[in-house]
Amino acid sequence: MKLFIINQNRSERIVRFIVSLFLLPTPFVLEYSTYSMILGILGGVLLFNSVVGTCYIYRVLGISTCRIKK
């Protein structure tokens, strides 16, 4: 079983990357609260998804937006 199967298309990865850039600095900009920490962690997850190209929620549900099959 492959661990990193690309299942996101390029435009989706770009959108996730841009959103992650806005969410990552929230714990530093806002005061340290549970909400800002959750947003920072979500930004980290989105950054990981955009760089690697795989989304594990998509994988569990059997969804793939990538047209190239590897």
C-alpha positions, 0 to 999 in steps of 0.5 A: 500500500502506497502512503502518498498517492496524489489525489488532488489536482493542481488548482486545488493544491494552489488554493489549499496553499494560499489558505494555509498561508493565511491560517498558519500565523494566526496563533502569533497574530491573535492572542494565544487561545484555543481557537487560534491554535486550532486555526494554526494546526489546520493551516499546517495540515492544509500546507502538508496536503498542498505540498505532498498532493494527497488528502487522507480524507479524500483517500478514505472516501475514495475521491480523486480530483487528479486526472493522472493515475499513478 
